[in-house]
Amino acid sequence: MKLAENSVSLGDVAKTTSNTYELVHDLNCHQEGLSMRMTAMEYQLADINRELTALVQYLRPNRIPRNESSKTVATNDDASNNAVRRKHKVAES
């Protein structure tokens, strides 16, 4: 009887060991897959960072400060208003 109990216990230990090995193997495969995905994301983020840096460098020289652009718009508006005034004065004469 005791031998039969030990045999069942040994069978349970073997089954538990086998299940544990399968779980560890599955976790290892899953971890490798996640690691590969993270590496791919790191490369994509590095590419995006390079592209954004290049875009900033491209846009920086062409940037017009806000104060200067508003002065330019005001100057253009004044010039068009003056032209209208001149035409109006000529028409009155």
PyMOL Python script that loads the backbone (N, CA, C, O; Angstrom):
from pymol import cmd

cmd.read_pdbstr("""\
ATOM      1  N   MET A   1       0.814  -1.180   0.000  1.00  0.00           N
ATOM      2  CA  MET A   1       0.000   0.000   0.000  1.00  0.00           C
ATOM      3  C   MET A   1       0.867   1.257   0.000  1.00  0.00           C
ATOM      4  O   MET A   1       0.611   2.186  -0.766  1.00  0.00           O
ATOM      5  N   LYS A   2       1.884   1.290   0.850  1.00  0.00           N
ATOM      6  CA  LYS A   2       2.756   2.450   0.919  1.00  0.00           C
ATOM      7  C   LYS A   2       3.498   2.644  -0.391  1.00  0.00           C
ATOM      8  O   LYS A   2       3.720   3.778  -0.814  1.00  0.00           O
ATOM      9  N   LEU A   3       3.882   1.564  -1.033  1.00  0.00           N
ATOM     10  CA  LEU A   3       4.568   1.649  -2.323  1.00  0.00           C
ATOM     11  C   LEU A   3       3.648   2.262  -3.374  1.00  0.00           C
ATOM     12  O   LEU A   3       4.102   3.047  -4.206  1.00  0.00           O
ATOM     13  N   ALA A   4       2.390   1.924  -3.348  1.00  0.00           N
ATOM     14  CA  ALA A   4       1.421   2.477  -4.293  1.00  0.00           C
ATOM     15  C   ALA A   4       1.245   3.970  -4.050  1.00  0.00           C
ATOM     16  O   ALA A   4       1.155   4.744  -5.003  1.00  0.00           O
ATOM     17  N   GLU A   5       1.195   4.386  -2.779  1.00  0.00           N
ATOM     18  CA  GLU A   5       1.062   5.810  -2.460  1.00  0.00           C
ATOM     19  C   GLU A   5       2.285   6.589  -2.937  1.00  0.00           C
ATOM     20  O   GLU A   5       2.158   7.680  -3.491  1.00  0.00           O
ATOM     21  N   ASN A   6       3.470   6.019  -2.716  1.00  0.00           N
ATOM     22  CA  ASN A   6       4.699   6.675  -3.176  1.00  0.00           C
ATOM     23  C   ASN A   6       4.727   6.773  -4.698  1.00  0.00           C
ATOM     24  O   ASN A   6       5.209   7.760  -5.254  1.00  0.00           O
ATOM     25  N   SER A   7       4.203   5.740  -5.372  1.00  0.00           N
ATOM     26  CA  SER A   7       4.166   5.746  -6.828  1.00  0.00           C
ATOM     27  C   SER A   7       3.246   6.850  -7.329  1.00  0.00           C
ATOM     28  O   SER A   7       3.578   7.548  -8.288  1.00  0.00           O
ATOM     29  N   VAL A   8       2.092   7.014  -6.690  1.00  0.00           N
ATOM     30  CA  VAL A   8       1.152   8.073  -7.072  1.00  0.00           C
ATOM     31  C   VAL A   8       1.787   9.428  -6.802  1.00  0.00           C
ATOM     32  O   VAL A   8       1.690  10.332  -7.632  1.00  0.00           O
ATOM     33  N   SER A   9       2.431   9.580  -5.660  1.00  0.00           N
ATOM     34  CA  SER A   9       3.088  10.846  -5.324  1.00  0.00           C
ATOM     35  C   SER A   9       4.190  11.159  -6.322  1.00  0.00           C
ATOM     36  O   SER A   9       4.333  12.305  -6.749  1.00  0.00           O
ATOM     37  N   LEU A  10       4.974  10.149  -6.698  1.00  0.00           N
ATOM     38  CA  LEU A  10       6.041  10.353  -7.671  1.00  0.00           C
ATOM     39  C   LEU A  10       5.462  10.731  -9.028  1.00  0.00           C
ATOM     40  O   LEU A  10       6.029  11.566  -9.734  1.00  0.00           O
ATOM     41  N   GLY A  11       4.345  10.126  -9.397  1.00  0.00           N
ATOM     42  CA  GLY A  11       3.664  10.477 -10.648  1.00  0.00           C
ATOM     43  C   GLY A  11       3.167  11.918 -10.620  1.00  0.00           C
ATOM     44  O   GLY A  11       3.266  12.633 -11.617  1.00  0.00           O
ATOM     45  N   ASP A  12       2.632  12.345  -9.472  1.00  0.00           N
ATOM     46  CA  ASP A  12       2.171  13.729  -9.328  1.00  0.00           C
ATOM     47  C   ASP A  12       3.331  14.712  -9.450  1.00  0.00           C
ATOM     48  O   ASP A  12       3.207  15.760 -10.084  1.00  0.00           O
ATOM     49  N   VAL A  13       4.450  14.363  -8.839  1.00  0.00           N
ATOM     50  CA  VAL A  13       5.630  15.234  -8.913  1.00  0.00           C
ATOM     51  C   VAL A  13       6.109  15.328 -10.353  1.00  0.00           C
ATOM     52  O   VAL A  13       6.453  16.415 -10.817  1.00  0.00           O
ATOM     53  N   ALA A  14       6.138  14.211 -11.066  1.00  0.00           N
ATOM     54  CA  ALA A  14       6.588  14.215 -12.462  1.00  0.00           C
ATOM     55  C   ALA A  14       5.647  15.053 -13.325  1.00  0.00           C
ATOM     56  O   ALA A  14       6.093  15.812 -14.186  1.00  0.00           O
ATOM     57  N   LYS A  15       4.331  14.907 -13.087  1.00  0.00           N
ATOM     58  CA  LYS A  15       3.367  15.683 -13.861  1.00  0.00           C
ATOM     59  C   LYS A  15       3.512  17.170 -13.550  1.00  0.00           C
ATOM     60  O   LYS A  15       3.485  17.994 -14.464  1.00  0.00           O
ATOM     61  N   THR A  16       3.662  17.520 -12.297  1.00  0.00           N
ATOM     62  CA  THR A  16       3.839  18.918 -11.903  1.00  0.00           C
ATOM     63  C   THR A  16       5.112  19.485 -12.509  1.00  0.00           C
ATOM     64  O   THR A  16       5.126  20.623 -12.978  1.00  0.00           O
ATOM     65  N   THR A  17       6.177  18.701 -12.501  1.00  0.00           N
ATOM     66  CA  THR A  17       7.446  19.145 -13.088  1.00  0.00           C
ATOM     67  C   THR A  17       7.282  19.380 -14.578  1.00  0.00           C
ATOM     68  O   THR A  17       7.776  20.374 -15.110  1.00  0.00           O
ATOM     69  N   SER A  18       6.599  18.478 -15.251  1.00  0.00           N
ATOM     70  CA  SER A  18       6.375  18.614 -16.687  1.00  0.00           C
ATOM     71  C   SER A  18       5.543  19.860 -16.989  1.00  0.00           C
ATOM     72  O   SER A  18       5.862  20.617 -17.905  1.00  0.00           O
ATOM     73  N   ASN A  19       4.471  20.069 -16.212  1.00  0.00           N
ATOM     74  CA  ASN A  19       3.633  21.260 -16.411  1.00  0.00           C
ATOM     75  C   ASN A  19       4.423  22.546 -16.147  1.00  0.00           C
ATOM     76  O   ASN A  19       4.286  23.531 -16.873  1.00  0.00           O
ATOM     77  N   THR A  20       5.240  22.519 -15.109  1.00  0.00           N
ATOM     78  CA  THR A  20       6.057  23.693 -14.780  1.00  0.00           C
ATOM     79  C   THR A  20       7.037  23.988 -15.906  1.00  0.00           C
ATOM     80  O   THR A  20       7.224  25.147 -16.278  1.00  0.00           O
ATOM     81  N   TYR A  21       7.664  22.949 -16.454  1.00  0.00           N
ATOM     82  CA  TYR A  21       8.598  23.138 -17.565  1.00  0.00           C
ATOM     83  C   TYR A  21       7.885  23.762 -18.764  1.00  0.00           C
ATOM     84  O   TYR A  21       8.410  24.681 -19.393  1.00  0.00           O
ATOM     85  N   GLU A  22       6.680  23.260 -19.080  1.00  0.00           N
ATOM     86  CA  GLU A  22       5.923  23.810 -20.206  1.00  0.00           C
ATOM     87  C   GLU A  22       5.577  25.280 -19.973  1.00  0.00           C
ATOM     88  O   GLU A  22       5.682  26.101 -20.884  1.00  0.00           O
ATOM     89  N   LEU A  23       5.164  25.605 -18.750  1.00  0.00           N
ATOM     90  CA  LEU A  23       4.833  26.998 -18.435  1.00  0.00           C
ATOM     91  C   LEU A  23       6.050  27.909 -18.556  1.00  0.00           C
ATOM     92  O   LEU A  23       5.960  29.004 -19.112  1.00  0.00           O
ATOM     93  N   VAL A  24       7.183  27.454 -18.034  1.00  0.00           N
ATOM     94  CA  VAL A  24       8.409  28.254 -18.120  1.00  0.00           C
ATOM     95  C   VAL A  24       8.817  28.429 -19.577  1.00  0.00           C
ATOM     96  O   VAL A  24       9.231  29.516 -19.979  1.00  0.00           O
ATOM     97  N   HIS A  25       8.703  27.371 -20.369  1.00  0.00           N
ATOM     98  CA  HIS A  25       9.038  27.447 -21.791  1.00  0.00           C
ATOM     99  C   HIS A  25       8.119  28.443 -22.510  1.00  0.00           C
ATOM    100  O   HIS A  25       8.583  29.264 -23.301  1.00  0.00           O
ATOM    101  N   ASP A  26       6.815  28.362 -22.228  1.00  0.00           N
ATOM    102  CA  ASP A  26       5.863  29.293 -22.847  1.00  0.00           C
ATOM    103  C   ASP A  26       6.158  30.738 -22.444  1.00  0.00           C
ATOM    104  O   ASP A  26       6.115  31.642 -23.278  1.00  0.00           O
ATOM    105  N   LEU A  27       6.456  30.945 -21.166  1.00  0.00           N
ATOM    106  CA  LEU A  27       6.793  32.298 -20.704  1.00  0.00           C
ATOM    107  C   LEU A  27       8.055  32.816 -21.378  1.00  0.00           C
ATOM    108  O   LEU A  27       8.135  33.990 -21.739  1.00  0.00           O
ATOM    109  N   ASN A  28       9.036  31.944 -21.546  1.00  0.00           N
ATOM    110  CA  ASN A  28      10.280  32.344 -22.206  1.00  0.00           C
ATOM    111  C   ASN A  28      10.016  32.748 -23.656  1.00  0.00           C
ATOM    112  O   ASN A  28      10.539  33.757 -24.130  1.00  0.00           O
ATOM    113  N   CYS A  29       9.203  31.957 -24.357  1.00  0.00           N
ATOM    114  CA  CYS A  29       8.861  32.298 -25.751  1.00  0.00           C
ATOM    115  C   CYS A  29       8.106  33.615 -25.812  1.00  0.00           C
ATOM    116  O   CYS A  29       8.368  34.450 -26.678  1.00  0.00           O
ATOM    117  N   HIS A  30       7.163  33.799 -24.887  1.00  0.00           N
ATOM    118  CA  HIS A  30       6.385  35.036 -24.846  1.00  0.00           C
ATOM    119  C   HIS A  30       7.297  36.231 -24.556  1.00  0.00           C
ATOM    120  O   HIS A  30       7.147  37.294 -25.158  1.00  0.00           O
ATOM    121  N   GLN A  31       8.237  36.048 -23.634  1.00  0.00           N
ATOM    122  CA  GLN A  31       9.178  37.116 -23.292  1.00  0.00           C
ATOM    123  C   GLN A  31      10.050  37.474 -24.495  1.00  0.00           C
ATOM    124  O   GLN A  31      10.301  38.653 -24.744  1.00  0.00           O
ATOM    125  N   GLU A  32      10.507  36.487 -25.231  1.00  0.00           N
ATOM    126  CA  GLU A  32      11.326  36.757 -26.420  1.00  0.00           C
ATOM    127  C   GLU A  32      10.529  37.538 -27.464  1.00  0.00           C
ATOM    128  O   GLU A  32      11.050  38.459 -28.092  1.00  0.00           O
ATOM    129  N   GLY A  33       9.259  37.161 -27.643  1.00  0.00           N
ATOM    130  CA  GLY A  33       8.402  37.887 -28.584  1.00  0.00           C
ATOM    131  C   GLY A  33       8.214  39.336 -28.163  1.00  0.00           C
ATOM    132  O   GLY A  33       8.291  40.246 -28.988  1.00  0.00           O
ATOM    133  N   LEU A  34       7.965  39.546 -26.867  1.00  0.00           N
ATOM    134  CA  LEU A  34       7.803  40.914 -26.366  1.00  0.00           C
ATOM    135  C   LEU A  34       9.095  41.706 -26.494  1.00  0.00           C
ATOM    136  O   LEU A  34       9.074  42.896 -26.809  1.00  0.00           O
ATOM    137  N   SER A  35      10.209  41.048 -26.251  1.00  0.00           N
ATOM    138  CA  SER A  35      11.503  41.720 -26.384  1.00  0.00           C
ATOM    139  C   SER A  35      11.739  42.172 -27.819  1.00  0.00           C
ATOM    140  O   SER A  35      12.231  43.275 -28.056  1.00  0.00           O
ATOM    141  N   MET A  36      11.388  41.320 -28.769  1.00  0.00           N
ATOM    142  CA  MET A  36      11.548  41.688 -30.179  1.00  0.00           C
ATOM    143  C   MET A  36      10.637  42.856 -30.541  1.00  0.00           C
ATOM    144  O   MET A  36      11.039  43.758 -31.276  1.00  0.00           O
ATOM    145  N   ARG A  37       9.409  42.839 -30.023  1.00  0.00           N
ATOM    146  CA  ARG A  37       8.481  43.942 -30.298  1.00  0.00           C
ATOM    147  C   ARG A  37       8.990  45.249 -29.694  1.00  0.00           C
ATOM    148  O   ARG A  37       8.892  46.306 -30.318  1.00  0.00           O
ATOM    149  N   MET A  38       9.534  45.174 -28.481  1.00  0.00           N
ATOM    150  CA  MET A  38      10.076  46.383 -27.847  1.00  0.00           C
ATOM    151  C   MET A  38      11.259  46.930 -28.631  1.00  0.00           C
ATOM    152  O   MET A  38      11.398  48.143 -28.791  1.00  0.00           O
ATOM    153  N   THR A  39      12.105  46.041 -29.118  1.00  0.00           N
ATOM    154  CA  THR A  39      13.250  46.483 -29.917  1.00  0.00           C
ATOM    155  C   THR A  39      12.774  47.166 -31.190  1.00  0.00           C
ATOM    156  O   THR A  39      13.316  48.198 -31.584  1.00  0.00           O
ATOM    157  N   ALA A  40      11.762  46.595 -31.832  1.00  0.00           N
ATOM    158  CA  ALA A  40      11.210  47.212 -33.044  1.00  0.00           C
ATOM    159  C   ALA A  40      10.635  48.587 -32.729  1.00  0.00           C
ATOM    160  O   ALA A  40      10.813  49.525 -33.506  1.00  0.00           O
ATOM    161  N   MET A  41       9.944  48.717 -31.594  1.00  0.00           N
ATOM    162  CA  MET A  41       9.390  50.014 -31.204  1.00  0.00           C
ATOM    163  C   MET A  41      10.495  51.026 -30.920  1.00  0.00           C
ATOM    164  O   MET A  41      10.359  52.203 -31.253  1.00  0.00           O
ATOM    165  N   GLU A  42      11.583  50.575 -30.310  1.00  0.00           N
ATOM    166  CA  GLU A  42      12.709  51.481 -30.048  1.00  0.00           C
ATOM    167  C   GLU A  42      13.284  52.013 -31.353  1.00  0.00           C
ATOM    168  O   GLU A  42      13.598  53.199 -31.458  1.00  0.00           O
ATOM    169  N   TYR A  43      13.423  51.142 -32.346  1.00  0.00           N
ATOM    170  CA  TYR A  43      13.922  51.597 -33.650  1.00  0.00           C
ATOM    171  C   TYR A  43      12.949  52.584 -34.301  1.00  0.00           C
ATOM    172  O   TYR A  43      13.365  53.589 -34.877  1.00  0.00           O
ATOM    173  N   GLN A  44      11.655  52.287 -34.204  1.00  0.00           N
ATOM    174  CA  GLN A  44      10.659  53.196 -34.783  1.00  0.00           C
ATOM    175  C   GLN A  44      10.690  54.550 -34.087  1.00  0.00           C
ATOM    176  O   GLN A  44      10.613  55.587 -34.746  1.00  0.00           O
ATOM    177  N   LEU A  45      10.802  54.549 -32.762  1.00  0.00           N
ATOM    178  CA  LEU A  45      10.878  55.814 -32.027  1.00  0.00           C
ATOM    179  C   LEU A  45      12.138  56.586 -32.383  1.00  0.00           C
ATOM    180  O   LEU A  45      12.105  57.812 -32.487  1.00  0.00           O
ATOM    181  N   ALA A  46      13.241  55.886 -32.569  1.00  0.00           N
ATOM    182  CA  ALA A  46      14.482  56.556 -32.979  1.00  0.00           C
ATOM    183  C   ALA A  46      14.317  57.180 -34.360  1.00  0.00           C
ATOM    184  O   ALA A  46      14.789  58.291 -34.597  1.00  0.00           O
ATOM    185  N   ASP A  47      13.647  56.471 -35.279  1.00  0.00           N
ATOM    186  CA  ASP A  47      13.386  57.022 -36.618  1.00  0.00           C
ATOM    187  C   ASP A  47      12.500  58.260 -36.536  1.00  0.00           C
ATOM    188  O   ASP A  47      12.763  59.262 -37.201  1.00  0.00           O
ATOM    189  N   ILE A  48      11.448  58.191 -35.718  1.00  0.00           N
ATOM    190  CA  ILE A  48      10.552  59.340 -35.554  1.00  0.00           C
ATOM    191  C   ILE A  48      11.317  60.514 -34.968  1.00  0.00           C
ATOM    192  O   ILE A  48      11.134  61.653 -35.399  1.00  0.00           O
ATOM    193  N   ASN A  49      12.173  60.244 -33.986  1.00  0.00           N
ATOM    194  CA  ASN A  49      12.970  61.309 -33.376  1.00  0.00           C
ATOM    195  C   ASN A  49      13.883  61.967 -34.403  1.00  0.00           C
ATOM    196  O   ASN A  49      14.006  63.192 -34.434  1.00  0.00           O
ATOM    197  N   ARG A  50      14.524  61.156 -35.246  1.00  0.00           N
ATOM    198  CA  ARG A  50      15.389  61.714 -36.294  1.00  0.00           C
ATOM    199  C   ARG A  50      14.590  62.573 -37.263  1.00  0.00           C
ATOM    200  O   ARG A  50      15.032  63.654 -37.654  1.00  0.00           O
ATOM    201  N   GLU A  51      13.412  62.090 -37.649  1.00  0.00           N
ATOM    202  CA  GLU A  51      12.583  62.841 -38.595  1.00  0.00           C
ATOM    203  C   GLU A  51      12.102  64.158 -37.989  1.00  0.00           C
ATOM    204  O   GLU A  51      12.086  65.186 -38.666  1.00  0.00           O
ATOM    205  N   LEU A  52      11.710  64.126 -36.715  1.00  0.00           N
ATOM    206  CA  LEU A  52      11.277  65.365 -36.064  1.00  0.00           C
ATOM    207  C   LEU A  52      12.423  66.351 -35.924  1.00  0.00           C
ATOM    208  O   LEU A  52      12.234  67.555 -36.096  1.00  0.00           O
ATOM    209  N   THR A  53      13.604  65.851 -35.614  1.00  0.00           N
ATOM    210  CA  THR A  53      14.771  66.728 -35.517  1.00  0.00           C
ATOM    211  C   THR A  53      15.070  67.358 -36.867  1.00  0.00           C
ATOM    212  O   THR A  53      15.368  68.549 -36.947  1.00  0.00           O
ATOM    213  N   ALA A  54      14.991  66.565 -37.929  1.00  0.00           N
ATOM    214  CA  ALA A  54      15.228  67.102 -39.270  1.00  0.00           C
ATOM    215  C   ALA A  54      14.163  68.131 -39.633  1.00  0.00           C
ATOM    216  O   ALA A  54      14.470  69.146 -40.260  1.00  0.00           O
ATOM    217  N   LEU A  55      12.925  67.880 -39.248  1.00  0.00           N
ATOM    218  CA  LEU A  55      11.843  68.823 -39.532  1.00  0.00           C
ATOM    219  C   LEU A  55      12.065  70.142 -38.800  1.00  0.00           C
ATOM    220  O   LEU A  55      11.857  71.215 -39.366  1.00  0.00           O
ATOM    221  N   VAL A  56      12.482  70.061 -37.558  1.00  0.00           N
ATOM    222  CA  VAL A  56      12.767  71.283 -36.795  1.00  0.00           C
ATOM    223  C   VAL A  56      13.898  72.052 -37.449  1.00  0.00           C
ATOM    224  O   VAL A  56      13.824  73.274 -37.579  1.00  0.00           O
ATOM    225  N   GLN A  57      14.940  71.352 -37.860  1.00  0.00           N
ATOM    226  CA  GLN A  57      16.066  72.025 -38.513  1.00  0.00           C
ATOM    227  C   GLN A  57      15.635  72.650 -39.833  1.00  0.00           C
ATOM    228  O   GLN A  57      16.140  73.707 -40.210  1.00  0.00           O
ATOM    229  N   TYR A  58      14.708  72.010 -40.537  1.00  0.00           N
ATOM    230  CA  TYR A  58      14.215  72.539 -41.812  1.00  0.00           C
ATOM    231  C   TYR A  58      13.356  73.785 -41.592  1.00  0.00           C
ATOM    232  O   TYR A  58      13.456  74.761 -42.335  1.00  0.00           O
ATOM    233  N   LEU A  59      12.514  73.735 -40.566  1.00  0.00           N
ATOM    234  CA  LEU A  59      11.586  74.839 -40.326  1.00  0.00           C
ATOM    235  C   LEU A  59      12.235  76.026 -39.623  1.00  0.00           C
ATOM    236  O   LEU A  59      11.786  77.159 -39.792  1.00  0.00           O
ATOM    237  N   ARG A  60      13.259  75.792 -38.856  1.00  0.00           N
ATOM    238  CA  ARG A  60      13.857  76.868 -38.060  1.00  0.00           C
ATOM    239  C   ARG A  60      14.333  78.051 -38.902  1.00  0.00           C
ATOM    240  O   ARG A  60      14.002  79.180 -38.539  1.00  0.00           O
ATOM    241  N   PRO A  61      15.079  77.888 -39.992  1.00  0.00           N
ATOM    242  CA  PRO A  61      15.532  79.061 -40.750  1.00  0.00           C
ATOM    243  C   PRO A  61      14.386  79.808 -41.425  1.00  0.00           C
ATOM    244  O   PRO A  61      14.502  81.010 -41.664  1.00  0.00           O
ATOM    245  N   ASN A  62      13.301  79.140 -41.733  1.00  0.00           N
ATOM    246  CA  ASN A  62      12.180  79.758 -42.434  1.00  0.00           C
ATOM    247  C   ASN A  62      11.182  80.405 -41.484  1.00  0.00           C
ATOM    248  O   ASN A  62      10.180  80.973 -41.917  1.00  0.00           O
ATOM    249  N   ARG A  63      11.456  80.317 -40.214  1.00  0.00           N
ATOM    250  CA  ARG A  63      10.515  80.810 -39.221  1.00  0.00           C
ATOM    251  C   ARG A  63      10.546  82.330 -39.169  1.00  0.00           C
ATOM    252  O   ARG A  63      11.619  82.928 -39.093  1.00  0.00           O
ATOM    253  N   ILE A  64       9.389  82.951 -39.210  1.00  0.00           N
ATOM    254  CA  ILE A  64       9.284  84.399 -39.075  1.00  0.00           C
ATOM    255  C   ILE A  64       8.752  84.665 -37.674  1.00  0.00           C
ATOM    256  O   ILE A  64       7.703  84.137 -37.304  1.00  0.00           O
ATOM    257  N   PRO A  65       9.454  85.473 -36.889  1.00  0.00           N
ATOM    258  CA  PRO A  65       8.947  85.775 -35.547  1.00  0.00           C
ATOM    259  C   PRO A  65       7.567  86.420 -35.635  1.00  0.00           C
ATOM    260  O   PRO A  65       7.266  87.131 -36.594  1.00  0.00           O
ATOM    261  N   ARG A  66       6.761  86.177 -34.665  1.00  0.00           N
ATOM    262  CA  ARG A  66       5.376  86.636 -34.660  1.00  0.00           C
ATOM    263  C   ARG A  66       5.297  88.161 -34.743  1.00  0.00           C
ATOM    264  O   ARG A  66       4.427  88.680 -35.442  1.00  0.00           O
ATOM    265  N   ASN A  67       6.160  88.884 -34.066  1.00  0.00           N
ATOM    266  CA  ASN A  67       6.118  90.348 -34.095  1.00  0.00           C
ATOM    267  C   ASN A  67       6.391  90.876 -35.497  1.00  0.00           C
ATOM    268  O   ASN A  67       5.720  91.800 -35.955  1.00  0.00           O
ATOM    269  N   GLU A  68       7.368  90.296 -36.175  1.00  0.00           N
ATOM    270  CA  GLU A  68       7.703  90.758 -37.519  1.00  0.00           C
ATOM    271  C   GLU A  68       6.585  90.452 -38.501  1.00  0.00           C
ATOM    272  O   GLU A  68       6.303  91.262 -39.384  1.00  0.00           O
ATOM    273  N   SER A  69       5.946  89.303 -38.366  1.00  0.00           N
ATOM    274  CA  SER A  69       4.871  88.952 -39.298  1.00  0.00           C
ATOM    275  C   SER A  69       3.679  89.878 -39.102  1.00  0.00           C
ATOM    276  O   SER A  69       3.026  90.244 -40.079  1.00  0.00           O
ATOM    277  N   SER A  70       3.380  90.265 -37.871  1.00  0.00           N
ATOM    278  CA  SER A  70       2.252  91.171 -37.650  1.00  0.00           C
ATOM    279  C   SER A  70       2.575  92.560 -38.173  1.00  0.00           C
ATOM    280  O   SER A  70       1.683  93.256 -38.659  1.00  0.00           O
ATOM    281  N   LYS A  71       3.848  92.981 -38.083  1.00  0.00           N
ATOM    282  CA  LYS A  71       4.243  94.276 -38.643  1.00  0.00           C
ATOM    283  C   LYS A  71       4.103  94.263 -40.157  1.00  0.00           C
ATOM    284  O   LYS A  71       3.660  95.243 -40.754  1.00  0.00           O
ATOM    285  N   THR A  72       4.484  93.146 -40.777  1.00  0.00           N
ATOM    286  CA  THR A  72       4.388  93.026 -42.230  1.00  0.00           C
ATOM    287  C   THR A  72       2.931  93.113 -42.665  1.00  0.00           C
ATOM    288  O   THR A  72       2.610  93.789 -43.643  1.00  0.00           O
ATOM    289  N   VAL A  73       2.052  92.433 -41.945  1.00  0.00           N
ATOM    290  CA  VAL A  73       0.631  92.470 -42.280  1.00  0.00           C
ATOM    291  C   VAL A  73       0.105  93.883 -42.100  1.00  0.00           C
ATOM    292  O   VAL A  73      -0.646  94.370 -42.945  1.00  0.00           O
ATOM    293  N   ALA A  74       0.485  94.554 -41.013  1.00  0.00           N
ATOM    294  CA  ALA A  74       0.022  95.917 -40.773  1.00  0.00           C
ATOM    295  C   ALA A  74       0.529  96.850 -41.862  1.00  0.00           C
ATOM    296  O   ALA A  74      -0.223  97.705 -42.329  1.00  0.00           O
ATOM    297  N   THR A  75       1.771  96.711 -42.274  1.00  0.00           N
ATOM    298  CA  THR A  75       2.336  97.549 -43.330  1.00  0.00           C
ATOM    299  C   THR A  75       1.584  97.334 -44.632  1.00  0.00           C
ATOM    300  O   THR A  75       1.286  98.299 -45.336  1.00  0.00           O
ATOM    301  N   ASN A  76       1.275  96.099 -44.962  1.00  0.00           N
ATOM    302  CA  ASN A  76       0.523  95.805 -46.180  1.00  0.00           C
ATOM    303  C   ASN A  76      -0.881  96.401 -46.114  1.00  0.00           C
ATOM    304  O   ASN A  76      -1.375  96.938 -47.105  1.00  0.00           O
ATOM    305  N   ASP A  77      -1.524  96.308 -44.946  1.00  0.00           N
ATOM    306  CA  ASP A  77      -2.857  96.883 -44.786  1.00  0.00           C
ATOM    307  C   ASP A  77      -2.811  98.398 -44.938  1.00  0.00           C
ATOM    308  O   ASP A  77      -3.677  98.984 -45.587  1.00  0.00           O
ATOM    309  N   ASP A  78      -1.802  99.037 -44.341  1.00  0.00           N
ATOM    310  CA  ASP A  78      -1.659 100.490 -44.452  1.00  0.00           C
ATOM    311  C   ASP A  78      -1.448 100.897 -45.898  1.00  0.00           C
ATOM    312  O   ASP A  78      -2.032 101.877 -46.361  1.00  0.00           O
ATOM    313  N   ALA A  79      -0.625 100.158 -46.609  1.00  0.00           N
ATOM    314  CA  ALA A  79      -0.345 100.490 -48.009  1.00  0.00           C
ATOM    315  C   ALA A  79      -1.609 100.381 -48.852  1.00  0.00           C
ATOM    316  O   ALA A  79      -1.865 101.242 -49.693  1.00  0.00           O
ATOM    317  N   SER A  80      -2.405  99.332 -48.638  1.00  0.00           N
ATOM    318  CA  SER A  80      -3.631  99.185 -49.426  1.00  0.00           C
ATOM    319  C   SER A  80      -4.641 100.258 -49.048  1.00  0.00           C
ATOM    320  O   SER A  80      -5.366 100.751 -49.913  1.00  0.00           O
ATOM    321  N   ASN A  81      -4.704 100.632 -47.768  1.00  0.00           N
ATOM    322  CA  ASN A  81      -5.610 101.705 -47.345  1.00  0.00           C
ATOM    323  C   ASN A  81      -5.194 103.035 -47.956  1.00  0.00           C
ATOM    324  O   ASN A  81      -6.047 103.809 -48.391  1.00  0.00           O
ATOM    325  N   ASN A  82      -3.891 103.309 -47.995  1.00  0.00           N
ATOM    326  CA  ASN A  82      -3.404 104.552 -48.593  1.00  0.00           C
ATOM    327  C   ASN A  82      -3.737 104.601 -50.078  1.00  0.00           C
ATOM    328  O   ASN A  82      -4.095 105.659 -50.595  1.00  0.00           O
ATOM    329  N   ALA A  83      -3.625 103.479 -50.765  1.00  0.00           N
ATOM    330  CA  ALA A  83      -3.944 103.443 -52.191  1.00  0.00           C
ATOM    331  C   ALA A  83      -5.423 103.733 -52.407  1.00  0.00           C
ATOM    332  O   ALA A  83      -5.787 104.440 -53.347  1.00  0.00           O
ATOM    333  N   VAL A  84      -6.267 103.197 -51.552  1.00  0.00           N
ATOM    334  CA  VAL A  84      -7.707 103.452 -51.659  1.00  0.00           C
ATOM    335  C   VAL A  84      -7.991 104.925 -51.407  1.00  0.00           C
ATOM    336  O   VAL A  84      -8.793 105.534 -52.116  1.00  0.00           O
ATOM    337  N   ARG A  85      -7.336 105.506 -50.395  1.00  0.00           N
ATOM    338  CA  ARG A  85      -7.537 106.928 -50.088  1.00  0.00           C
ATOM    339  C   ARG A  85      -7.118 107.807 -51.265  1.00  0.00           C
ATOM    340  O   ARG A  85      -7.802 108.770 -51.611  1.00  0.00           O
ATOM    341  N   ARG A  86      -5.972 107.454 -51.877  1.00  0.00           N
ATOM    342  CA  ARG A  86      -5.503 108.251 -53.015  1.00  0.00           C
ATOM    343  C   ARG A  86      -6.497 108.185 -54.170  1.00  0.00           C
ATOM    344  O   ARG A  86      -6.796 109.200 -54.800  1.00  0.00           O
ATOM    345  N   LYS A  87      -7.005 106.986 -54.442  1.00  0.00           N
ATOM    346  CA  LYS A  87      -7.978 106.841 -55.527  1.00  0.00           C
ATOM    347  C   LYS A  87      -9.239 107.636 -55.213  1.00  0.00           C
ATOM    348  O   LYS A  87      -9.833 108.245 -56.104  1.00  0.00           O
ATOM    349  N   HIS A  88      -9.647 107.629 -53.949  1.00  0.00           N
ATOM    350  CA  HIS A  88     -10.847 108.343 -53.542  1.00  0.00           C
ATOM    351  C   HIS A  88     -10.663 109.855 -53.715  1.00  0.00           C
ATOM    352  O   HIS A  88     -11.571 110.550 -54.170  1.00  0.00           O
ATOM    353  N   LYS A  89      -9.468 110.359 -53.346  1.00  0.00           N
ATOM    354  CA  LYS A  89      -9.180 111.793 -53.495  1.00  0.00           C
ATOM    355  C   LYS A  89      -9.143 112.188 -54.965  1.00  0.00           C
ATOM    356  O   LYS A  89      -9.636 113.255 -55.333  1.00  0.00           O
ATOM    357  N   VAL A  90      -8.566 111.341 -55.804  1.00  0.00           N
ATOM    358  CA  VAL A  90      -8.498 111.633 -57.234  1.00  0.00           C
ATOM    359  C   VAL A  90      -9.905 111.659 -57.820  1.00  0.00           C
ATOM    360  O   VAL A  90     -10.207 112.500 -58.666  1.00  0.00           O
ATOM    361  N   ALA A  91     -10.754 110.762 -57.386  1.00  0.00           N
ATOM    362  CA  ALA A  91     -12.121 110.695 -57.898  1.00  0.00           C
ATOM    363  C   ALA A  91     -12.915 111.932 -57.485  1.00  0.00           C
ATOM    364  O   ALA A  91     -13.765 112.397 -58.243  1.00  0.00           O
ATOM    365  N   GLU A  92     -12.649 112.473 -56.292  1.00  0.00           N
ATOM    366  CA  GLU A  92     -13.350 113.662 -55.820  1.00  0.00           C
ATOM    367  C   GLU A  92     -12.926 114.901 -56.595  1.00  0.00           C
ATOM    368  O   GLU A  92     -13.726 115.818 -56.778  1.00  0.00           O
ATOM    369  N   SER A  93     -11.688 114.942 -57.050  1.00  0.00           N
ATOM    370  CA  SER A  93     -11.167 116.139 -57.725  1.00  0.00           C
ATOM    371  C   SER A  93     -11.707 116.290 -59.064  1.00  0.00           C
ATOM    372  O   SER A  93     -11.368 117.245 -59.763  1.00  0.00           O
TER     373      SER A  93
END
""", "prot")
cmd.dss("prot")
cmd.show_as("cartoon", "prot")
cmd.util.cbc("prot")
cmd.orient("prot")
